[in-house]
Amino acid sequence: MALDLNDPELEFADLVYAYQSWVMAVINDEKLDGEEKLLTDDIAEDALNSMRFLPGEVTSAIETSLARVYDVDADELAELLFPED
């Protein structure tokens, strides 16, 4: 379900959840060789919309925390999340 950024009941936690879901899906799909792919277009779109409103410190903290939990190098995770074309 896509985030409705015009929803007056949308909370900061919803934005964090959307970004966190995207990072976890990327880790699952790219590093953990999960049987089921988790990343969908909706998850990616919600995360990109969330990034517009989340401070860089928050997104960085999410990425760092999840990299530690899943034993992924932070620099490698950054490459997975934001590949340079």
C-alpha positions in Angstrom: 0.0 0.0 0.0 1.5 3.3 -1.1 2.0 6.1 1.3 -0.5 8.9 1.0 1.6 12.0 1.6 -1.5 14.1 1.8 -3.0 12.0 4.7 -3.3 14.3 7.7 -2.8 11.3 10.0 0.5 10.3 8.4 3.1 10.2 11.1 6.9 10.4 11.2 6.9 6.7 12.2 5.2 5.9 8.9 8.0 7.5 7.0 10.6 5.7 9.0 8.8 2.4 8.5 8.7 2.9 4.7 12.4 3.7 4.5 13.3 0.8 6.8 11.2 -1.6 4.8 13.1 -0.6 1.6 16.5 -1.1 3.2 15.5 -4.4 4.6 14.1 -5.6 1.3 17.3 -4.6 -0.5 19.5 -6.4 2.1 17.3 -9.5 1.8 17.3 -9.6 -2.0 20.9 -8.7 -2.6 22.8 -10.1 0.4 20.8 -12.8 2.1 19.8 -14.7 -1.0 16.3 -14.9 0.3 14.1 -17.4 -1.5 11.4 -14.8 -1.9 12.2 -11.4 -3.3 10.8 -8.7 -1.0 11.5 -5.5 -3.0 8.5 -4.2 -4.9 7.9 -1.0 -6.8 5.6 0.2 -4.1 8.2 -0.3 -1.4 10.8 1.5 -3.4 8.4 4.4 -4.3 7.4 4.8 -0.6 11.0 4.9 0.4 11.9 7.5 -2.1 9.0 9.6 -1.1 9.9 9.2 2.6 13.5 10.4 1.9 12.1 13.7 0.9 10.9 14.3 4.4 13.3 12.4 6.6 16.5 14.1 7.8 19.7 12.6 6.5 20.6 11.7 10.1 17.6 9.5 10.3 18.1 7.6 7.0 21.8 7.2 7.9 20.9 5.8 11.3 18.5 3.3 9.7 21.1 2.2 7.2 23.8 1.8 9.8 21.6 -0.1 12.3 20.3 -2.5 9.7 23.8 -3.0 8.2 25.0 -4.0 11.7 22.0 -6.3 12.4 22.4 -8.2 9.1 26.2 -8.1 9.1 26.6 -6.1 5.9 29.4 -3.6 5.4 27.9 -0.1 5.5 29.8 1.0 2.3 28.5 -2.1 0.5 25.0 -1.3 1.6 25.3 2.2 0.3 26.3 0.8 -3.0 23.3 -1.5 -3.1 20.9 1.2 -2.1 22.3 3.9 -4.4 24.2 2.3 -7.3 26.0 4.7 -9.5 25.1 4.3 -13.2 
